[in-house]
Amino acid sequence: MMVKKIKEVMNKKVVKITNDKTVLDAARLMTKRSVGCIIVTSGIKVLGIVTERDFVSKVLAEPFDPKRVLLGDIATTPLFTISSNQTIKEAAELMVKYKVRRLPVIDKGSLVGIITANDLVKLITSKVKDEDLFIKAVARDKPVPSGIYT
């Protein structure tokens, strides 16, 4: 069985915002786009990441005004990234090592996607379902459904 590459499972629609925008701007954009994180940029350079957890721990738990706090001031850095040619196994290892749930995907200095722990869980769940179908087919001496283990 081949290990999937990041480019096969990453989300290519990454929500970005510039570092001079406020926490309130980011919260509104994240709500509109239904995402749990946003990548903070300056021009084409990726600076960091802001998550829903950052809003709670870095803004709301402190006496800060979300309308005035700039994203550049609360973005998590350094940003741990991965390339699209690396494997999902490597992504999982990096997430565990750095205790993060999201890895921006950077190729040749450009942001091309994002891979999340949730993406990995969905993939594992899908694999378990495929294996279950395979085992049931073998147990019943029936043909294995196409697409499984190919």
N, CA, C and O atoms as a GROMACS GRO file, in nm:
protein
  600
    1MET      N    1   0.085  -0.118   0.000
    1MET     CA    2   0.000   0.000   0.000
    1MET      C    3   0.090   0.124   0.000
    1MET      O    4   0.181   0.135   0.082
    2MET      N    5   0.064   0.217  -0.091
    2MET     CA    6   0.143   0.338  -0.102
    2MET      C    7   0.096   0.443  -0.002
    2MET      O    8  -0.024   0.457   0.024
    3VAL      N    9   0.192   0.516   0.052
    3VAL     CA   10   0.160   0.625   0.144
    3VAL      C   11   0.127   0.748   0.061
    3VAL      O   12   0.202   0.784  -0.030
    4LYS      N   13   0.016   0.812   0.093
    4LYS     CA   14  -0.028   0.929   0.017
    4LYS      C   15   0.063   1.048   0.042
    4LYS      O   16   0.120   1.066   0.150
    5LYS      N   17   0.074   1.130  -0.062
    5LYS     CA   18   0.148   1.256  -0.053
    5LYS      C   19   0.052   1.365  -0.006
    5LYS      O   20  -0.069   1.355  -0.023
    6ILE      N   21   0.109   1.468   0.054
    6ILE     CA   22   0.030   1.580   0.103
    6ILE      C   23  -0.054   1.640  -0.010
    6ILE      O   24  -0.170   1.675   0.012
    7LYS      N   25   0.003   1.652  -0.129
    7LYS     CA   26  -0.069   1.715  -0.240
    7LYS      C   27  -0.197   1.641  -0.277
    7LYS      O   28  -0.287   1.699  -0.339
    8GLU      N   29  -0.208   1.514  -0.239
    8GLU     CA   30  -0.327   1.435  -0.269
    8GLU      C   31  -0.442   1.462  -0.172
    8GLU      O   32  -0.558   1.435  -0.204
    9VAL      N   33  -0.411   1.516  -0.055
    9VAL     CA   34  -0.515   1.532   0.048
    9VAL      C   35  -0.528   1.673   0.103
    9VAL      O   36  -0.622   1.702   0.177
   10MET      N   37  -0.434   1.762   0.068
   10MET     CA   38  -0.437   1.897   0.125
   10MET      C   39  -0.554   1.978   0.073
   10MET      O   40  -0.608   1.951  -0.035
   11ASN      N   41  -0.592   2.077   0.151
   11ASN     CA   42  -0.694   2.172   0.109
   11ASN      C   43  -0.621   2.286   0.039
   11ASN      O   44  -0.536   2.352   0.098
   12LYS      N   45  -0.655   2.310  -0.087
   12LYS     CA   46  -0.587   2.414  -0.165
   12LYS      C   47  -0.647   2.552  -0.144
   12LYS      O   48  -0.588   2.652  -0.184
   13LYS      N   49  -0.763   2.557  -0.081
   13LYS     CA   50  -0.830   2.686  -0.058
   13LYS      C   51  -0.796   2.735   0.083
   13LYS      O   52  -0.870   2.712   0.178
   14VAL      N   53  -0.683   2.803   0.093
   14VAL     CA   54  -0.636   2.853   0.221
   14VAL      C   55  -0.686   2.996   0.242
   14VAL      O   56  -0.676   3.079   0.152
   15VAL      N   57  -0.738   3.022   0.359
   15VAL     CA   58  -0.786   3.157   0.391
   15VAL      C   59  -0.668   3.236   0.447
   15VAL      O   60  -0.604   3.195   0.544
   16LYS      N   61  -0.641   3.351   0.383
   16LYS     CA   62  -0.527   3.435   0.422
   16LYS      C   63  -0.576   3.575   0.455
   16LYS      O   64  -0.683   3.618   0.412
   17ILE      N   65  -0.495   3.645   0.535
   17ILE     CA   66  -0.524   3.783   0.571
   17ILE      C   67  -0.391   3.851   0.602
   17ILE      O   68  -0.297   3.786   0.648
   18THR      N   69  -0.384   3.981   0.577
   18THR     CA   70  -0.258   4.051   0.601
   18THR      C   71  -0.238   4.084   0.748
   18THR      O   72  -0.335   4.098   0.824
   19ASN      N   73  -0.113   4.096   0.787
   19ASN     CA   74  -0.078   4.116   0.928
   19ASN      C   75  -0.122   4.250   0.984
   19ASN      O   76  -0.119   4.269   1.106
   20ASP      N   77  -0.162   4.344   0.899
   20ASP     CA   78  -0.205   4.475   0.947
   20ASP      C   79  -0.356   4.481   0.976
   20ASP      O   80  -0.408   4.585   1.016
   21LYS      N   81  -0.425   4.369   0.955
   21LYS     CA   82  -0.569   4.362   0.986
   21LYS      C   83  -0.587   4.328   1.133
   21LYS      O   84  -0.495   4.280   1.199
   22THR      N   85  -0.707   4.353   1.184
   22THR     CA   86  -0.734   4.330   1.326
   22THR      C   87  -0.786   4.189   1.352
   22THR      O   88  -0.825   4.116   1.261
   23VAL      N   89  -0.786   4.154   1.478
   23VAL     CA   90  -0.843   4.026   1.522
   23VAL      C   91  -0.990   4.019   1.482
   23VAL      O   92  -1.037   3.913   1.439
   24LEU      N   93  -1.061   4.128   1.495
   24LEU     CA   94  -1.202   4.131   1.457
   24LEU      C   95  -1.218   4.103   1.308
   24LEU      O   96  -1.308   4.028   1.268
   25ASP      N   97  -1.132   4.163   1.224
   25ASP     CA   98  -1.136   4.136   1.080
   25ASP      C   99  -1.117   3.987   1.053
   25ASP      O  100  -1.190   3.927   0.972
   26ALA      N  101  -1.021   3.927   1.121
   26ALA     CA  102  -0.992   3.785   1.101
   26ALA      C  103  -1.108   3.698   1.147
   26ALA      O  104  -1.146   3.603   1.078
   27ALA      N  105  -1.166   3.731   1.263
   27ALA     CA  106  -1.278   3.652   1.316
   27ALA      C  107  -1.396   3.656   1.219
   27ALA      O  108  -1.461   3.554   1.196
   28ARG      N  109  -1.422   3.772   1.164
   28ARG     CA  110  -1.534   3.783   1.068
   28ARG      C  111  -1.506   3.702   0.941
   28ARG      O  112  -1.596   3.633   0.891
   29LEU      N  113  -1.383   3.709   0.890
   29LEU     CA  114  -1.349   3.634   0.769
   29LEU      C  115  -1.352   3.483   0.796
   29LEU      O  116  -1.401   3.406   0.713
   30MET      N  117  -1.302   3.442   0.911
   30MET     CA  118  -1.304   3.299   0.945
   30MET      C  119  -1.447   3.249   0.959
   30MET      O  120  -1.478   3.137   0.917
   31THR      N  121  -1.534   3.329   1.017
   31THR     CA  122  -1.675   3.291   1.030
   31THR      C  123  -1.740   3.281   0.892
   31THR      O  124  -1.813   3.186   0.864
   32LYS      N  125  -1.714   3.379   0.809
   32LYS     CA  126  -1.771   3.381   0.673
   32LYS      C  127  -1.727   3.260   0.592
   32LYS      O  128  -1.806   3.203   0.517
   33ARG      N  129  -1.600   3.220   0.607
   33ARG     CA  130  -1.545   3.109   0.529
   33ARG      C  131  -1.552   2.974   0.602
   33ARG      O  132  -1.511   2.872   0.548
   34SER      N  133  -1.606   2.975   0.724
   34SER     CA  134  -1.622   2.852   0.805
   34SER      C  135  -1.491   2.776   0.825
   34SER      O  136  -1.482   2.657   0.798
   35VAL      N  137  -1.389   2.848   0.872
   35VAL     CA  138  -1.260   2.785   0.898
   35VAL      C  139  -1.217   2.812   1.042
   35VAL      O  140  -1.263   2.907   1.104
   36GLY      N  141  -1.129   2.728   1.093
   36GLY     CA  142  -1.082   2.741   1.230
   36GLY      C  143  -0.947   2.809   1.243
   36GLY      O  144  -0.896   2.828   1.353
   37CYS      N  145  -0.888   2.845   1.128
   37CYS     CA  146  -0.760   2.915   1.131
   37CYS      C  147  -0.747   3.003   1.008
   37CYS      O  148  -0.821   2.990   0.911
   38ILE      N  149  -0.652   3.094   1.017
   38ILE     CA  150  -0.627   3.185   0.906
   38ILE      C  151  -0.476   3.208   0.898
   38ILE      O  152  -0.409   3.221   1.001
   39ILE      N  153  -0.423   3.212   0.778
   39ILE     CA  154  -0.280   3.233   0.757
   39ILE      C  155  -0.255   3.384   0.748
   39ILE      O  156  -0.323   3.455   0.674
   40VAL      N  157  -0.157   3.430   0.824
   40VAL     CA  158  -0.124   3.572   0.828
   40VAL      C  159  -0.006   3.598   0.735
   40VAL      O  160   0.097   3.531   0.742
   41THR      N  161  -0.024   3.696   0.646
   41THR     CA  162   0.077   3.726   0.545
   41THR      C  163   0.118   3.872   0.546
   41THR      O  164   0.051   3.958   0.604
   42SER      N  165   0.229   3.898   0.479
   42SER     CA  166   0.272   4.034   0.448
   42SER      C  167   0.318   4.028   0.304
   42SER      O  168   0.425   3.974   0.274
   43GLY      N  169   0.237   4.082   0.214
   43GLY     CA  170   0.264   4.064   0.072
   43GLY      C  171   0.248   3.917   0.039
   43GLY      O  172   0.144   3.857   0.070
   44ILE      N  173   0.349   3.858  -0.025
   44ILE     CA  174   0.342   3.714  -0.056
   44ILE      C  175   0.409   3.629   0.052
   44ILE      O  176   0.405   3.506   0.044
   45LYS      N  177   0.469   3.693   0.150
   45LYS     CA  178   0.539   3.620   0.257
   45LYS      C  179   0.442   3.572   0.364
   45LYS      O  180   0.360   3.649   0.414
   46VAL      N  181   0.451   3.445   0.398
   46VAL     CA  182   0.370   3.386   0.504
   46VAL      C  183   0.441   3.412   0.637
   46VAL      O  184   0.556   3.374   0.656
   47LEU      N  185   0.370   3.478   0.729
   47LEU     CA  186   0.430   3.515   0.857
   47LEU      C  187   0.394   3.422   0.972
   47LEU      O  188   0.478   3.390   1.055
   48GLY      N  189   0.268   3.379   0.975
   48GLY     CA  190   0.223   3.297   1.088
   48GLY      C  191   0.082   3.247   1.067
   48GLY      O  192   0.027   3.254   0.957
   49ILE      N  193   0.025   3.197   1.175
   49ILE     CA  194  -0.110   3.143   1.171
   49ILE      C  195  -0.185   3.191   1.296
   49ILE      O  196  -0.126   3.205   1.403
   50VAL      N  197  -0.313   3.216   1.280
   50VAL     CA  198  -0.400   3.251   1.392
   50VAL      C  199  -0.516   3.152   1.392
   50VAL      O  200  -0.579   3.128   1.289
   51THR      N  201  -0.542   3.095   1.510
   51THR     CA  202  -0.649   2.997   1.525
   51THR      C  203  -0.756   3.050   1.620
   51THR      O  204  -0.736   3.152   1.687
   52GLU      N  205  -0.867   2.980   1.624
   52GLU     CA  206  -0.972   3.016   1.720
   52GLU      C  207  -0.918   3.013   1.863
   52GLU      O  208  -0.954   3.097   1.946
   53ARG      N  209  -0.832   2.918   1.891
   53ARG     CA  210  -0.771   2.909   2.024
   53ARG      C  211  -0.689   3.034   2.056
   53ARG      O  212  -0.688   3.081   2.169
   54ASP      N  213  -0.621   3.088   1.954
   54ASP     CA  214  -0.543   3.212   1.975
   54ASP      C  215  -0.634   3.327   2.015
   54ASP      O  216  -0.597   3.409   2.100
   55PHE      N  217  -0.753   3.334   1.956
   55PHE     CA  218  -0.848   3.440   1.993
   55PHE      C  219  -0.878   3.434   2.143
   55PHE      O  220  -0.881   3.536   2.211
   56VAL      N  221  -0.900   3.313   2.191
   56VAL     CA  222  -0.934   3.296   2.332
   56VAL      C  223  -0.814   3.324   2.422
   56VAL      O  224  -0.824   3.402   2.517
   57SER      N  225  -0.702   3.260   2.393
   57SER     CA  226  -0.587   3.269   2.485
   57SER      C  227  -0.506   3.397   2.473
   57SER      O  228  -0.447   3.442   2.571
   58LYS      N  229  -0.504   3.458   2.355
   58LYS     CA  230  -0.419   3.575   2.336
   58LYS      C  231  -0.494   3.708   2.333
   58LYS      O  232  -0.434   3.814   2.344
   59VAL      N  233  -0.626   3.701   2.319
   59VAL     CA  234  -0.704   3.826   2.310
   59VAL      C  235  -0.810   3.832   2.419
   59VAL      O  236  -0.808   3.922   2.503
   60LEU      N  237  -0.903   3.737   2.418
   60LEU     CA  238  -1.016   3.742   2.511
   60LEU      C  239  -0.974   3.720   2.656
   60LEU      O  240  -1.034   3.779   2.746
   61ALA      N  241  -0.874   3.636   2.680
   61ALA     CA  242  -0.829   3.611   2.816
   61ALA      C  243  -0.746   3.727   2.871
   61ALA      O  244  -0.719   3.735   2.991
   62GLU      N  245  -0.706   3.816   2.784
   62GLU     CA  246  -0.629   3.935   2.822
   62GLU      C  247  -0.721   4.057   2.806
   62GLU      O  248  -0.827   4.047   2.744
   63PRO      N  249  -0.682   4.168   2.860
   63PRO     CA  250  -0.767   4.288   2.844
   63PRO      C  251  -0.743   4.359   2.711
   63PRO      O  252  -0.710   4.478   2.709
   64PHE      N  253  -0.759   4.286   2.599
   64PHE     CA  254  -0.734   4.345   2.468
   64PHE      C  255  -0.865   4.365   2.392
   64PHE      O  256  -0.960   4.290   2.409
   65ASP      N  257  -0.867   4.466   2.309
   65ASP     CA  258  -0.983   4.498   2.226
   65ASP      C  259  -0.962   4.435   2.088
   65ASP      O  260  -0.870   4.474   2.016
   66PRO      N  261  -1.048   4.338   2.049
   66PRO     CA  262  -1.034   4.273   1.918
   66PRO      C  263  -1.038   4.369   1.800
   66PRO      O  264  -0.992   4.336   1.691
   67LYS      N  265  -1.095   4.488   1.821
   67LYS     CA  266  -1.101   4.587   1.713
   67LYS      C  267  -0.968   4.660   1.695
   67LYS      O  268  -0.948   4.729   1.596
   68ARG      N  269  -0.879   4.644   1.793
   68ARG     CA  270  -0.752   4.718   1.788
   68ARG      C  271  -0.629   4.630   1.779
   68ARG      O  272  -0.523   4.675   1.735
   69VAL      N  273  -0.640   4.506   1.821
   69VAL     CA  274  -0.524   4.416   1.819
   69VAL      C  275  -0.498   4.371   1.675
   69VAL      O  276  -0.588   4.321   1.608
   70LEU      N  277  -0.374   4.390   1.630
   70LEU     CA  278  -0.337   4.351   1.494
   70LEU      C  279  -0.294   4.204   1.492
   70LEU      O  280  -0.237   4.152   1.588
   71LEU      N  281  -0.324   4.139   1.380
   71LEU     CA  282  -0.291   3.997   1.367
   71LEU      C  283  -0.142   3.971   1.376
   71LEU      O  284  -0.099   3.869   1.430
   72GLY      N  285  -0.064   4.063   1.324
   72GLY     CA  286   0.081   4.047   1.332
   72GLY      C  287   0.132   4.038   1.474
   72GLY      O  288   0.239   3.983   1.499
   73ASP      N  289   0.054   4.091   1.569
   73ASP     CA  290   0.094   4.089   1.709
   73ASP      C  291   0.057   3.960   1.782
   73ASP      O  292   0.114   3.930   1.887
   74ILE      N  293  -0.036   3.883   1.727
   74ILE     CA  294  -0.077   3.759   1.796
   74ILE      C  295  -0.054   3.632   1.715
   74ILE      O  296  -0.074   3.522   1.766
   75ALA      N  297  -0.011   3.646   1.590
   75ALA     CA  298   0.009   3.527   1.506
   75ALA      C  299   0.112   3.434   1.568
   75ALA      O  300   0.213   3.478   1.622
   76THR      N  301   0.085   3.305   1.559
   76THR     CA  302   0.178   3.205   1.610
   76THR      C  303   0.294   3.191   1.513
   76THR      O  304   0.277   3.164   1.395
   77THR      N  305   0.414   3.210   1.568
   77THR     CA  306   0.537   3.193   1.492
   77THR      C  307   0.638   3.123   1.584
   77THR      O  308   0.624   3.136   1.705
   78PRO      N  309   0.735   3.052   1.536
   78PRO     CA  310   0.756   3.025   1.395
   78PRO      C  311   0.647   2.933   1.341
   78PRO      O  312   0.583   2.858   1.416
   79LEU      N  313   0.628   2.941   1.214
   79LEU     CA  314   0.526   2.862   1.148
   79LEU      C  315   0.588   2.731   1.100
   79LEU      O  316   0.684   2.732   1.022
   80PHE      N  317   0.535   2.620   1.146
   80PHE     CA  318   0.583   2.490   1.102
   80PHE      C  319   0.508   2.454   0.974
   80PHE      O  320   0.385   2.457   0.971
   81THR      N  321   0.582   2.420   0.870
   81THR     CA  322   0.523   2.395   0.739
   81THR      C  323   0.568   2.259   0.685
   81THR      O  324   0.653   2.192   0.743
   82ILE      N  325   0.508   2.223   0.573
   82ILE     CA  326   0.541   2.098   0.505
   82ILE      C  327   0.531   2.124   0.356
   82ILE      O  328   0.464   2.218   0.314
   83SER      N  329   0.597   2.042   0.275
   83SER     CA  330   0.585   2.057   0.129
   83SER      C  331   0.483   1.957   0.076
   83SER      O  332   0.454   1.856   0.142
   84SER      N  333   0.431   1.984  -0.040
   84SER     CA  334   0.326   1.898  -0.097
   84SER      C  335   0.378   1.761  -0.138
   84SER      O  336   0.299   1.669  -0.157
   85ASN      N  337   0.510   1.746  -0.151
   85ASN     CA  338   0.568   1.618  -0.190
   85ASN      C  339   0.600   1.528  -0.071
   85ASN      O  340   0.640   1.413  -0.089
   86GLN      N  341   0.584   1.580   0.049
   86GLN     CA  342   0.605   1.497   0.166
   86GLN      C  343   0.482   1.409   0.187
   86GLN      O  344   0.378   1.428   0.124
   87THR      N  345   0.494   1.311   0.277
   87THR     CA  346   0.386   1.214   0.298
   87THR      C  347   0.296   1.253   0.414
   87THR      O  348   0.332   1.337   0.498
   88ILE      N  349   0.180   1.190   0.418
   88ILE     CA  350   0.089   1.215   0.530
   88ILE      C  351   0.149   1.163   0.660
   88ILE      O  352   0.120   1.216   0.768
   89LYS      N  353   0.232   1.060   0.651
   89LYS     CA  354   0.302   1.010   0.770
   89LYS      C  355   0.394   1.119   0.825
   89LYS      O  356   0.399   1.141   0.946
   90GLU      N  357   0.466   1.186   0.737
   90GLU     CA  358   0.554   1.294   0.781
   90GLU      C  359   0.473   1.408   0.842
   90GLU      O  360   0.516   1.470   0.940
   91ALA      N  361   0.356   1.437   0.784
   91ALA     CA  362   0.270   1.542   0.839
   91ALA      C  363   0.227   1.506   0.981
   91ALA      O  364   0.234   1.590   1.071
   92ALA      N  365   0.184   1.383   1.000
   92ALA     CA  366   0.142   1.339   1.133
   92ALA      C  367   0.257   1.348   1.233
   92ALA      O  368   0.238   1.392   1.346
   93GLU      N  369   0.376   1.308   1.191
   93GLU     CA  370   0.493   1.314   1.278
   93GLU      C  371   0.526   1.459   1.317
   93GLU      O  372   0.557   1.486   1.433
   94LEU      N  373   0.518   1.551   1.220
   94LEU     CA  374   0.544   1.692   1.249
   94LEU      C  375   0.439   1.749   1.344
   94LEU      O  376   0.473   1.825   1.435
   95MET      N  377   0.313   1.713   1.323
   95MET     CA  378   0.206   1.762   1.411
   95MET      C  379   0.229   1.717   1.555
   95MET      O  380   0.210   1.795   1.648
   96VAL      N  381   0.269   1.592   1.572
   96VAL     CA  382   0.297   1.541   1.706
   96VAL      C  383   0.420   1.609   1.765
   96VAL      O  384   0.419   1.653   1.880
   97LYS      N  385   0.526   1.617   1.686
   97LYS     CA  386   0.652   1.676   1.734
   97LYS      C  387   0.634   1.820   1.781
   97LYS      O  388   0.685   1.859   1.886
   98TYR      N  389   0.563   1.900   1.701
   98TYR     CA  390   0.549   2.042   1.732
   98TYR      C  391   0.418   2.077   1.804
   98TYR      O  392   0.392   2.194   1.834
   99LYS      N  393   0.337   1.975   1.831
   99LYS     CA  394   0.209   1.994   1.901
   99LYS      C  395   0.121   2.096   1.830
   99LYS      O  396   0.069   2.189   1.891
  100VAL      N  397   0.105   2.076   1.698
  100VAL     CA  398   0.018   2.162   1.618
  100VAL      C  399  -0.085   2.074   1.547
  100VAL      O  400  -0.064   1.954   1.529
  101ARG      N  401  -0.195   2.135   1.507
  101ARG     CA  402  -0.300   2.061   1.436
  101ARG      C  403  -0.313   2.101   1.291
  101ARG      O  404  -0.394   2.045   1.216
  102ARG      N  405  -0.234   2.200   1.251
  102ARG     CA  406  -0.242   2.249   1.114
  102ARG      C  407  -0.103   2.277   1.061
  102ARG      O  408  -0.018   2.333   1.130
  103LEU      N  409  -0.079   2.236   0.936
  103LEU     CA  410   0.048   2.263   0.871
  103LEU      C  411   0.023   2.330   0.736
  103LEU      O  412  -0.032   2.267   0.646
  104PRO      N  413   0.063   2.455   0.722
  104PRO     CA  414   0.056   2.517   0.589
  104PRO      C  415   0.150   2.442   0.495
  104PRO      O  416   0.257   2.396   0.535
  105VAL      N  417   0.109   2.429   0.370
  105VAL     CA  418   0.188   2.359   0.269
  105VAL      C  419   0.258   2.464   0.184
  105VAL      O  420   0.192   2.546   0.119
  106ILE      N  421   0.390   2.460   0.184
  106ILE     CA  422   0.471   2.559   0.113
  106ILE      C  423   0.555   2.488   0.008
  106ILE      O  424   0.629   2.394   0.040
  107ASP      N  425   0.545   2.531  -0.117
  107ASP     CA  426   0.629   2.481  -0.225
  107ASP      C  427   0.700   2.599  -0.290
  107ASP      O  428   0.636   2.697  -0.330
  108LYS      N  429   0.831   2.589  -0.301
  108LYS     CA  430   0.912   2.694  -0.364
  108LYS      C  431   0.881   2.831  -0.307
  108LYS      O  432   0.874   2.930  -0.381
  109GLY      N  433   0.862   2.838  -0.176
  109GLY     CA  434   0.837   2.964  -0.109
  109GLY      C  435   0.695   3.016  -0.116
  109GLY      O  436   0.666   3.122  -0.060
  110SER      N  437   0.605   2.944  -0.183
  110SER     CA  438   0.466   2.989  -0.197
  110SER      C  439   0.370   2.899  -0.121
  110SER      O  440   0.387   2.777  -0.117
  111LEU      N  441   0.269   2.961  -0.060
  111LEU     CA  442   0.165   2.888   0.009
  111LEU      C  443   0.074   2.823  -0.094
  111LEU      O  444   0.013   2.892  -0.176
  112VAL      N  445   0.064   2.689  -0.091
  112VAL     CA  446  -0.017   2.617  -0.190
  112VAL      C  447  -0.132   2.540  -0.127
  112VAL      O  448  -0.217   2.486  -0.199
  113GLY      N  449  -0.136   2.533   0.006
  113GLY     CA  450  -0.244   2.458   0.070
  113GLY      C  451  -0.224   2.450   0.220
  113GLY      O  452  -0.135   2.514   0.277
  114ILE      N  453  -0.308   2.368   0.282
  114ILE     CA  454  -0.298   2.343   0.426
  114ILE      C  455  -0.345   2.200   0.452
  114ILE      O  456  -0.438   2.152   0.389
  115ILE      N  457  -0.280   2.134   0.546
  115ILE     CA  458  -0.321   2.000   0.588
  115ILE      C  459  -0.347   2.007   0.738
  115ILE      O  460  -0.269   2.065   0.814
  116THR      N  461  -0.458   1.948   0.780
  116THR     CA  462  -0.496   1.955   0.920
  116THR      C  463  -0.505   1.815   0.981
  116THR      O  464  -0.514   1.714   0.910
  117ALA      N  465  -0.503   1.811   1.112
  117ALA     CA  466  -0.520   1.684   1.182
  117ALA      C  467  -0.655   1.622   1.145
  117ALA      O  468  -0.666   1.500   1.133
  118ASN      N  469  -0.755   1.705   1.125
  118ASN     CA  470  -0.887   1.656   1.085
  118ASN      C  471  -0.880   1.587   0.948
  118ASN      O  472  -0.946   1.485   0.927
  119ASP      N  473  -0.801   1.642   0.856
  119ASP     CA  474  -0.783   1.579   0.725
  119ASP      C  475  -0.724   1.439   0.741
  119ASP      O  476  -0.766   1.345   0.674
  120LEU      N  477  -0.626   1.426   0.830
  120LEU     CA  478  -0.562   1.296   0.853
  120LEU      C  479  -0.659   1.197   0.916
  120LEU      O  480  -0.660   1.079   0.880
  121VAL      N  481  -0.742   1.243   1.009
  121VAL     CA  482  -0.841   1.155   1.071
  121VAL      C  483  -0.942   1.106   0.967
  121VAL      O  484  -0.978   0.988   0.966
  122LYS      N  485  -0.987   1.195   0.880
  122LYS     CA  486  -1.080   1.155   0.773
  122LYS      C  487  -1.018   1.049   0.683
  122LYS      O  488  -1.084   0.953   0.644
  123LEU      N  489  -0.890   1.067   0.651
  123LEU     CA  490  -0.821   0.972   0.565
  123LEU      C  491  -0.809   0.836   0.633
  123LEU      O  492  -0.832   0.732   0.571
  124ILE      N  493  -0.773   0.836   0.760
  124ILE     CA  494  -0.761   0.711   0.836
  124ILE      C  495  -0.896   0.641   0.846
  124ILE      O  496  -0.905   0.520   0.829
  125THR      N  497  -1.001   0.718   0.872
  125THR     CA  498  -1.136   0.662   0.881
  125THR      C  499  -1.176   0.597   0.749
  125THR      O  500  -1.236   0.490   0.748
  126SER      N  501  -1.144   0.662   0.639
  126SER     CA  502  -1.173   0.609   0.506
  126SER      C  503  -1.098   0.478   0.483
  126SER      O  504  -1.154   0.382   0.430
  127LYS      N  505  -0.970   0.475   0.523
  127LYS     CA  506  -0.889   0.353   0.507
  127LYS      C  507  -0.946   0.238   0.590
  127LYS      O  508  -0.951   0.124   0.543
  128VAL      N  509  -0.988   0.267   0.712
  128VAL     CA  510  -1.045   0.163   0.799
  128VAL      C  511  -1.172   0.107   0.735
  128VAL      O  512  -1.195  -0.014   0.737
  129LYS      N  513  -1.254   0.195   0.678
  129LYS     CA  514  -1.378   0.150   0.612
  129LYS      C  515  -1.344   0.061   0.493
  129LYS      O  516  -1.407  -0.043   0.473
  130ASP      N  517  -1.243   0.101   0.413
  130ASP     CA  518  -1.201   0.020   0.299
  130ASP      C  519  -1.151  -0.117   0.344
  130ASP      O  520  -1.184  -0.219   0.283
  131GLU      N  521  -1.071  -0.119   0.451
  131GLU     CA  522  -1.020  -0.246   0.502
  131GLU      C  523  -1.134  -0.334   0.552
  131GLU      O  524  -1.131  -0.456   0.533
  132ASP      N  525  -1.234  -0.275   0.614
  132ASP     CA  526  -1.349  -0.350   0.663
  132ASP      C  527  -1.424  -0.413   0.546
  132ASP      O  528  -1.464  -0.529   0.552
  133LEU      N  529  -1.444  -0.335   0.438
  133LEU     CA  530  -1.510  -0.389   0.319
  133LEU      C  531  -1.430  -0.504   0.259
  133LEU      O  532  -1.486  -0.605   0.216
  134PHE      N  533  -1.298  -0.488   0.256
  134PHE     CA  534  -1.210  -0.592   0.203
  134PHE      C  535  -1.222  -0.720   0.284
  134PHE      O  536  -1.238  -0.829   0.228
  135ILE      N  537  -1.216  -0.708   0.416
  135ILE     CA  538  -1.224  -0.825   0.504
  135ILE      C  539  -1.359  -0.894   0.489
  135ILE      O  540  -1.366  -1.016   0.484
  136LYS      N  541  -1.467  -0.815   0.483
  136LYS     CA  542  -1.601  -0.874   0.467
  136LYS      C  543  -1.614  -0.946   0.333
  136LYS      O  544  -1.673  -1.054   0.326
  137ALA      N  545  -1.557  -0.888   0.227
  137ALA     CA  546  -1.564  -0.950   0.095
  137ALA      C  547  -1.487  -1.082   0.094
  137ALA      O  548  -1.535  -1.182   0.040
  138VAL      N  549  -1.369  -1.082   0.152
  138VAL     CA  550  -1.288  -1.204   0.158
  138VAL      C  551  -1.358  -1.310   0.242
  138VAL      O  552  -1.361  -1.427   0.206
  139ALA      N  553  -1.415  -1.268   0.354
  139ALA     CA  554  -1.483  -1.362   0.444
  139ALA      C  555  -1.604  -1.426   0.376
  139ALA      O  556  -1.637  -1.541   0.405
  140ARG      N  557  -1.667  -1.354   0.289
  140ARG     CA  558  -1.786  -1.407   0.219
  140ARG      C  559  -1.749  -1.469   0.085
  140ARG      O  560  -1.836  -1.514   0.011
  141ASP      N  561  -1.619  -1.470   0.054
  141ASP     CA  562  -1.570  -1.524  -0.072
  141ASP      C  563  -1.634  -1.453  -0.191
  141ASP      O  564  -1.676  -1.516  -0.288
  142LYS      N  565  -1.640  -1.319  -0.180
  142LYS     CA  566  -1.696  -1.238  -0.287
  142LYS      C  567  -1.585  -1.153  -0.347
  142LYS      O  568  -1.481  -1.134  -0.284
  143PRO      N  569  -1.606  -1.102  -0.468
  143PRO     CA  570  -1.505  -1.015  -0.528
  143PRO      C  571  -1.484  -0.889  -0.443
  143PRO      O  572  -1.578  -0.834  -0.387
  144VAL      N  573  -1.360  -0.847  -0.435
  144VAL     CA  574  -1.326  -0.726  -0.361
  144VAL      C  575  -1.374  -0.606  -0.442
  144VAL      O  576  -1.348  -0.599  -0.562
  145PRO      N  577  -1.445  -0.510  -0.378
  145PRO     CA  578  -1.491  -0.391  -0.451
  145PRO      C  579  -1.374  -0.320  -0.520
  145PRO      O  580  -1.265  -0.309  -0.463
  146SER      N  581  -1.398  -0.272  -0.641
  146SER     CA  582  -1.291  -0.205  -0.715
  146SER      C  583  -1.248  -0.078  -0.644
  146SER      O  584  -1.328  -0.012  -0.577
  147GLY      N  585  -1.122  -0.046  -0.658
  147GLY     CA  586  -1.068   0.074  -0.596
  147GLY      C  587  -1.004   0.050  -0.461
  147GLY      O  588  -0.930   0.135  -0.411
  148ILE      N  589  -1.031  -0.065  -0.402
  148ILE     CA  590  -0.972  -0.095  -0.271
  148ILE      C  591  -0.840  -0.168  -0.296
  148ILE      O  592  -0.836  -0.269  -0.366
  149TYR      N  593  -0.735  -0.116  -0.236
  149TYR     CA  594  -0.601  -0.173  -0.248
  149TYR      C  595  -0.553  -0.179  -0.392
  149TYR      O  596  -0.495  -0.278  -0.435
  150THR      N  597  -0.577  -0.072  -0.465
  150THR     CA  598  -0.523  -0.064  -0.601
  150THR      C  599  -0.421   0.044  -0.609
  150THR      O  600  -0.363   0.067  -0.715
   0.00000   0.00000   0.00000
